[in-house]
Amino acid sequence: MCPAMFAFPDKLKRHLQIKHSDVVKSYSCHICSLTSPYLTNIKRHIQKHHETDNKKKKVICEDCGKSFATQKSLEYKIHMAYHQADKFSCECQILFDNRKQKVHHMQVVHLKELLGCDKCLYMCMDPSQLINHEKNIHQVEKPKQVFICDICGAEYKSAGSLKEHKERKHYPKVEECPHCMKEMPAIDIKRHIRKNHTDSGICNVCGVQAKCLKKHMKAAHTPKHLAKYKCEFCDKGFPYKAGLDRHRMNNHLKLRPYKCRYGCESAFNDSSNRNQHEKKIHGVTFNAKNNNIDDIKAE
């Protein structure tokens, strides 16, 4: 005996027909050949596969009968392009390997209804789609402009950077900082002043008028044991390497490497003292670009 139980008589009746009867009633789709013993399956099938297609696809291709949602869709455009290619002939005398090649050639070269990639057979309607395709598939990027120095070949990303490079490396105009007398390329003067001399004021520890309070505090009031640069000849320490070098040169090595550039016998332990000497004795700080030693000696 069958143990199956049902809540509704029609379910029981259908069960008896399918499981316990020699003749089973079958339902079939009136559009295609699908069959099923259950009517609900056939209804669901029609709703899913036939009614939806008929509602969405309203444009019918006159050449083959295939339906599309709209004439504006890329699917429809490409489909019709194939039919056009079959009827189209040109005088380019190209032997195509396949149908898609002919479609691509016809659209890109002749009809120009679709946009085509020049590296493959991809076609689309919108320029942005073509740009994305080339970037993602072929990794095509707009070449970056490079600015090359015609003297040394150095490369830079901007014209401004190239100009700065030339002014610093090839045509250096040397100027003297009005605060510390330090010489440097003219292009660096503003940056130097901003970095080193914009914090002027009176020190609240010793009362000195400092051109740069931050540097003064570090140089004059840093305890010796905390100084970064230690002298190997004595117990002194300095917060800056330049201070250590100057101390060693003046007090231990007794060197005078900075000679007067006007040709006199004067020599100094640092460039600022040399510059002050040139300005005081010779009238102006020496500039190799503007001064000629032979002319000076001749005078």
Beta strands, then each sheet from edge to edge (+ up, - down):
strand 1: 27-28
strand 2: 35-36
strand 3: 59-60
strand 4: 67-68
strand 5: 115-116
strand 6: 123-124
strand 7: 147-148
strand 8: 155-156
strand 9: 174-176
strand 10: 183-185
strand 11: 201-202
strand 12: 209-210
strand 13: 229-230
strand 14: 237-238
strand 15: 258-259
strand 16: 267-268
sheet 1: 1+ 2-
sheet 2: 3+ 4-
sheet 3: 5+ 6-
sheet 4: 7+ 8-
sheet 5: 9+ 10-
sheet 6: 11+ 12-
sheet 7: 13+ 14-
sheet 8: 15+ 16-
end
